[in-house]
Amino acid sequence: MSSLSTPATGGPEPLLLLLDPAARHTDGESVRIAKDVLCGGADVKVVFPESPSELDRVLSHRGRRRPVVIGSDLALQRVLQALYRQRELGADPVGMVPVGRSEELAAARALGVPGEPVRAARAVLSGAARKLDLLVDDGGGVALGGVRITGAGTRRPAGRTGGWRSLWAKLAAAEQANALTADGRSCAEHNPRVRVEADGRLLADVHRPVRLVQLTLPGVEADGAGVLEVVIRAPGALVRARAESVSVVGRGFGYEADGHPVGPVRARTWTVHQGAWGLLLPAA
C-alpha cells in the first residue's frame, strides 16, 4: 500500500482518501481534480489499499480522519462493509467522489452525491452529514440501495475496467468464485423457487417460481425511513409490501446487491438498519 499526506490547512476535519486504482484508469482527470480540491481544503492522507486486510488496517487506524472514497458504488459498499465489521459504521460520516462508468454509480446518484468531481469534493469539505439507512444481511454483507433476485443467475463478470482490476473487484470476484457449485455451475441459473417473508408475513412460497424479488431502500429523500420496499413479480401476479426485515429461503439462489452479484445461497435475511451511517452531501 502506498500513501501520501498533505499538510493541514486548518479547514475541515482531516480526511482519509481511499482511492480505487480502477478509478484512475477510468477517469484519471476526474481523480486528479477531486484530489486537488480535497488536498487544498483539508489535511488529507491518500491511500491505495492493495488487499482486504490493508483496507481493514487503514480504516481501523484512521484516528480522527473521515473516510472518503474516490471510485464506484462497489468501492463505497466495501468501505461501509469494513466499517460495519469493525463496529465503526456510525462513528464518522463518509464522503464520496463518484468515478466510474455510469452503471457503476447508480447508488451514488440515488443517494444525492454530485456527479461532477469538483462539486462532490466540495460536498466532502463543506457539506452536511445526512443519516441514511443501510440494508444488512445475515452474512455480513451490506447494500446501499437494494437487492434483486432474478432467474438470470449471478455469473456476470464483476468490476472489470480496462486492464485494471481494483481491490473492490478482486473481492467481488473471489466471493463469486467461492459461491459456485462444485461442477462450476451456479444454482441461480434457473428460475428461483423461493419462500419470501416480510416481517413474518408470507409473500411467496416455493410452489410457485418468481421472476423477480426486489428489495429497495428509499433514496436520500426518505431521510432514514427505516423500511424497505418489496416487489415480487411472478407469472400473473405482482406483490408489493413495505417491511423492516425480509427473509428468503430456497434450494439455491443468487442475487445482486447494488448491482454486484452474490451467491448462490440457500437462505438470507436482510434487515434495515435505520440511520446507520452518515454521508456528506451538499448542504443545500
C-alpha positions as CSV (number, residue, x, y, z in Angstrom):
1,M,0.0,0.0,0.0
2,S,1.3,3.5,-0.8
3,S,0.2,6.7,0.8
4,L,1.0,10.4,0.9
5,S,0.0,13.2,3.2
6,T,-0.8,16.9,2.7
7,P,-0.1,19.5,5.4
8,A,-3.1,20.6,7.4
9,T,-4.8,23.8,6.4
10,G,-6.9,24.5,9.5
11,G,-10.1,23.7,7.5
12,P,-12.5,20.8,7.9
13,E,-11.9,17.5,9.6
14,P,-8.8,15.6,8.4
15,L,-9.6,13.0,5.7
16,L,-8.5,9.5,4.8
17,L,-8.8,9.4,1.0
18,L,-9.4,5.8,-0.2
19,L,-8.6,5.7,-3.9
20,D,-9.7,2.9,-6.1
21,P,-7.0,2.1,-8.7
22,A,-9.7,1.4,-11.3
23,A,-11.0,5.0,-10.9
24,R,-7.6,6.4,-12.0
25,H,-7.7,4.2,-15.1
26,T,-11.3,5.0,-15.9
27,D,-11.1,8.8,-15.5
28,G,-7.7,9.9,-14.2
29,E,-8.5,13.6,-14.8
30,S,-11.6,13.5,-12.5
31,V,-9.5,11.7,-9.9
32,R,-6.7,14.4,-10.1
33,I,-9.2,17.3,-9.9
34,A,-11.0,15.8,-6.9
35,K,-7.8,15.1,-5.1
36,D,-6.5,18.6,-5.7
37,V,-9.7,20.2,-4.3
38,L,-9.7,17.9,-1.3
39,C,-5.9,18.4,-0.6
40,G,-6.4,22.2,-1.0
41,G,-9.1,22.3,1.7
42,A,-8.1,19.8,4.4
43,D,-5.4,17.6,5.9
44,V,-5.6,14.6,3.6
45,K,-3.9,11.2,3.7
46,V,-4.3,9.3,0.4
47,V,-4.1,5.5,0.5
48,F,-4.2,2.8,-2.2
49,P,-5.1,-0.4,-0.3
50,E,-3.8,-3.5,-2.0
51,S,-5.6,-6.2,-0.1
52,P,-8.7,-6.5,2.1
53,S,-6.5,-6.7,5.2
54,E,-4.9,-3.4,4.3
55,L,-8.3,-1.8,3.8
56,D,-9.3,-3.0,7.3
57,R,-6.0,-1.8,8.8
58,V,-6.1,1.7,7.3
59,L,-9.7,2.2,8.4
60,S,-9.0,0.9,11.9
61,H,-6.0,3.2,12.3
62,R,-7.5,6.3,10.7
63,G,-7.8,8.2,14.0
64,R,-9.9,11.4,13.5
65,R,-9.8,11.1,9.7
66,R,-13.0,10.8,7.9
67,P,-13.1,8.1,5.2
68,V,-13.6,9.5,1.7
69,V,-14.0,7.1,-1.3
70,I,-13.0,8.0,-4.9
71,G,-14.5,5.3,-7.0
72,S,-17.6,3.4,-7.7
73,D,-20.7,2.3,-5.7
74,L,-18.8,-1.0,-5.1
75,A,-15.9,0.9,-3.6
76,L,-18.2,2.7,-1.2
77,Q,-20.1,-0.5,-0.4
78,R,-16.8,-2.3,0.6
79,V,-15.7,0.6,2.8
80,L,-19.1,0.6,4.6
81,Q,-18.9,-3.2,4.9
82,A,-15.5,-3.0,6.5
83,L,-16.6,-0.2,8.9
84,Y,-19.7,-2.3,9.8
85,R,-17.5,-5.3,10.7
86,Q,-15.4,-3.0,12.9
87,R,-18.5,-1.6,14.6
88,E,-17.4,1.8,13.4
89,L,-20.0,2.5,10.8
90,G,-21.7,5.4,12.5
91,A,-18.6,6.9,14.1
92,D,-17.8,9.4,11.3
93,P,-19.7,10.5,8.2
94,V,-18.3,9.1,4.9
95,G,-17.5,11.1,1.8
96,M,-17.6,10.1,-1.8
97,V,-16.4,11.3,-5.2
98,P,-18.1,9.0,-7.7
99,V,-15.7,8.0,-10.5
100,G,-16.6,5.1,-12.9
101,R,-18.9,4.0,-15.6
102,S,-22.5,5.2,-15.4
103,E,-23.9,1.8,-14.4
104,E,-21.4,1.6,-11.6
105,L,-22.6,4.8,-10.0
106,A,-26.4,4.3,-9.8
107,A,-26.5,4.1,-6.0
108,A,-24.4,7.3,-5.6
109,R,-26.8,9.2,-7.9
110,A,-29.8,7.9,-5.9
111,L,-28.2,9.0,-2.6
112,G,-27.7,12.5,-3.9
113,V,-23.9,12.5,-4.4
114,P,-22.9,15.1,-7.0
115,G,-21.7,13.5,-10.2
116,E,-19.2,16.3,-11.0
117,P,-15.8,15.9,-9.2
118,V,-15.4,19.5,-8.0
119,R,-19.0,19.6,-6.6
120,A,-18.6,16.2,-5.0
121,A,-15.2,17.2,-3.4
122,R,-16.7,20.4,-2.1
123,A,-19.6,18.5,-0.5
124,V,-17.0,16.4,1.3
125,L,-15.3,19.6,2.6
126,S,-18.2,21.8,3.4
127,G,-21.4,19.7,3.1
128,A,-23.7,18.3,5.7
129,A,-23.8,14.8,7.0
130,R,-27.1,13.0,6.3
131,K,-28.1,10.0,8.2
132,L,-29.1,7.1,5.9
133,D,-30.4,3.6,6.2
134,L,-28.4,0.6,5.3
135,L,-29.5,-2.9,4.3
136,V,-27.5,-5.5,6.2
137,D,-27.8,-9.2,5.6
138,D,-27.2,-12.1,8.0
139,G,-24.0,-13.0,6.1
140,G,-22.4,-9.7,7.0
141,G,-23.0,-8.0,3.6
142,V,-24.4,-4.5,3.1
143,A,-26.3,-2.8,0.4
144,L,-26.7,0.9,-0.2
145,G,-29.7,0.9,-2.5
146,G,-31.2,-2.6,-2.8
147,V,-31.1,-6.2,-3.7
148,R,-32.5,-8.1,-6.7
149,I,-33.2,-11.8,-7.0
150,T,-34.0,-13.0,-10.6
151,G,-33.8,-16.2,-12.6
152,A,-30.9,-14.8,-14.7
153,G,-28.1,-16.1,-12.4
154,T,-25.2,-14.2,-11.0
155,R,-22.2,-15.1,-13.1
156,R,-21.8,-11.7,-14.8
157,P,-18.1,-10.5,-14.7
158,A,-17.6,-8.1,-11.8
159,G,-15.7,-4.9,-11.7
160,R,-13.6,-5.2,-14.8
161,T,-12.3,-1.8,-16.1
162,G,-9.8,-1.9,-19.0
163,G,-6.6,-3.6,-18.0
164,W,-7.0,-2.8,-14.2
165,R,-8.9,-4.7,-11.6
166,S,-9.4,-2.8,-8.3
167,L,-9.3,-4.2,-4.8
168,W,-13.1,-4.0,-4.8
169,A,-13.4,-6.0,-7.9
170,K,-11.0,-8.6,-6.7
171,L,-13.0,-9.1,-3.5
172,A,-16.2,-9.4,-5.6
173,A,-14.5,-12.0,-8.0
174,A,-13.3,-14.0,-5.0
175,E,-16.7,-14.1,-3.5
176,Q,-18.3,-15.2,-6.7
177,A,-15.8,-18.0,-7.3
178,N,-16.4,-19.3,-3.8
179,A,-20.1,-19.3,-4.3
180,L,-20.2,-21.6,-7.4
181,T,-21.2,-25.2,-7.0
182,A,-18.6,-28.0,-7.3
183,D,-19.3,-28.6,-11.0
184,G,-18.8,-24.9,-11.8
185,R,-22.5,-24.1,-12.3
186,S,-24.5,-21.6,-10.3
187,C,-27.7,-22.9,-8.8
188,A,-29.2,-19.5,-9.6
189,E,-29.1,-20.1,-13.3
190,H,-32.7,-21.5,-13.1
191,N,-35.9,-19.6,-12.2
192,P,-35.7,-19.3,-8.4
193,R,-38.3,-21.1,-6.3
194,V,-38.1,-19.3,-3.0
195,R,-40.1,-18.6,0.1
196,V,-40.2,-14.9,0.9
197,E,-41.4,-13.5,4.3
198,A,-41.6,-9.8,5.1
199,D,-41.7,-9.0,8.8
200,G,-43.1,-12.5,9.2
201,R,-45.8,-12.2,6.5
202,L,-45.6,-14.8,3.8
203,L,-45.4,-13.1,0.4
204,A,-44.3,-16.0,-1.9
205,D,-43.7,-19.7,-1.5
206,V,-41.6,-22.4,-3.2
207,H,-44.5,-24.0,-5.1
208,R,-44.6,-21.0,-7.5
209,P,-41.5,-19.7,-9.3
210,V,-40.8,-16.0,-9.3
211,R,-39.3,-13.8,-11.9
212,L,-38.1,-11.1,-9.6
213,V,-37.8,-10.3,-5.9
214,Q,-36.7,-6.7,-5.4
215,L,-35.8,-5.1,-2.1
216,T,-35.2,-1.3,-2.4
217,L,-34.2,1.2,0.2
218,P,-35.8,4.6,-0.5
219,G,-33.3,7.3,-1.5
220,V,-32.0,10.2,0.4
221,E,-35.4,11.9,0.3
222,A,-36.7,9.3,2.7
223,D,-34.2,10.5,5.3
224,G,-33.9,7.4,7.3
225,A,-37.4,5.9,7.0
226,G,-36.3,2.6,8.4
227,V,-38.3,0.5,5.9
228,L,-37.6,-1.1,2.5
229,E,-39.9,-1.5,-0.4
230,V,-40.6,-5.1,-1.5
231,V,-41.7,-6.1,-5.0
232,I,-42.3,-9.7,-6.1
233,R,-43.1,-10.5,-9.7
234,A,-44.5,-13.9,-10.6
235,P,-46.4,-15.2,-13.7
236,G,-49.7,-13.5,-13.4
237,A,-49.0,-11.8,-10.1
238,L,-47.5,-8.7,-8.6
239,V,-47.0,-8.3,-4.8
240,R,-45.9,-5.1,-3.1
241,A,-45.1,-4.6,0.6
242,R,-43.1,-2.5,3.0
243,A,-41.0,-4.1,5.8
244,E,-38.1,-3.7,8.1
245,S,-36.8,-7.3,7.5
246,V,-37.2,-9.8,4.6
247,S,-36.1,-13.4,4.7
248,V,-35.7,-15.5,1.5
249,V,-35.2,-19.3,1.6
250,G,-34.7,-21.6,-1.4
251,R,-32.7,-24.5,-2.8
252,G,-30.1,-22.1,-4.1
253,F,-30.5,-18.6,-5.4
254,G,-28.2,-15.8,-6.4
255,Y,-28.8,-12.1,-6.0
256,E,-27.4,-8.7,-6.8
257,A,-26.6,-6.2,-4.1
258,D,-26.3,-2.7,-5.6
259,G,-25.8,-4.4,-9.0
260,H,-23.0,-6.7,-7.7
261,P,-23.6,-10.4,-8.0
262,V,-23.6,-12.5,-4.8
263,G,-24.3,-16.2,-4.2
264,P,-25.8,-18.6,-4.7
265,V,-27.1,-19.1,-1.1
266,R,-29.8,-21.2,0.4
267,A,-31.2,-18.6,2.8
268,R,-30.6,-14.9,3.5
269,T,-32.3,-12.3,5.7
270,W,-32.0,-8.6,5.1
271,T,-32.7,-6.1,7.8
272,V,-32.9,-2.3,7.6
273,H,-30.5,-0.5,10.0
274,Q,-32.1,2.8,10.4
275,G,-29.8,5.8,10.2
276,A,-26.8,3.5,10.4
277,W,-24.3,5.7,8.6
278,G,-23.7,9.3,7.5
279,L,-23.0,10.6,4.0
280,L,-21.5,14.0,3.3
281,L,-23.8,15.8,0.8
282,P,-24.2,19.3,-0.4
283,A,-25.6,21.5,2.4
284,A,-28.3,22.9,0.3
